[in-house]
Amino acid sequence: MKKKRKKKNYVYFILPGFLMYTVFIIIPIIYVIYLSVFDWSGLGAKVFVGLDNFVTLFTDNKIGPEFWHALLNNLKYMLCIWLIVTPLQFIMAYLFYIKIPAFKYIKFMVFMPYVISSTIVSFFATMIFNPNIGILNDVLKKLGLSQGSWFGDSHWAFAIFIIIVIWQSSGSGMMIFYSNLLDIPKEIMEASSIDGCNEMQRFKYILLPLSLPSCVSIIIMSTIWALSVFDLPYILVGSTGGVHSVLDFVNLVFYRYTFGSVLNGQTNYGFGAAISTLMLVVIVIVTSVQNKILSKFEYEN
């Protein structure tokens, strides 16, 4: 009887979260997949079109290149997160772990942008990089250097976008890495000192390997965020993705064709659902491959 009661307690504890997840995540995903085979403007009857929405996405001379270019930008952004942002997060966490001068103040300043909304971050970016009212061009002008249009320049826009992302999002991964480093037993660090390890050896053979669980979690979350980015580029350059679509991402394409009346002059929730379904498949494939590689790497270490 006691075992049955314990099992029931677990069920009661899990049930509210499971129901909420099912209602707000699972059911909407199933409905979007269902909607992807219809032509529907949001009003009137749905018209079943089978796989026509997907065929249009792959074969249309305008929409196809637009979608794949946006997806390539998502993947490029994801690689920047992996290769630039994540290493920076770990390096900052390590510097705070060894307690550099004024590390508490610097830690607060690094983490603070993470709690600021993307709207405010975009406003700050506009005040700096806007060619007309931005501070950067004023400073360059006083120094006698050439000014730029920045987000209006296809050579600079993506790089500046990554800089803004680094400023905004470094704090989250940094705190996860920092917490992981603090959890490393002091006995291990003391034993390494007794054995004559220098700081570089401790970093390479102790701190870095023991931070792998945090690294795996951060990379997985960052991948999903990179493949679903919308708010920051939308506020910075609008729904068109900027000059030459240099900051065009899949969610902006979704917005244009679902709500922006770009396709046939009207909204089309079915076509937007097809884009969402395809991106769901892409995210599942990328994260599955990623999980397999990362779990293998973690096991070997």
Beta strands, then each sheet from edge to edge (+ up, - down):
strand 1: 38-39
strand 2: 47-48
sheet 1: 1+ 2-
end
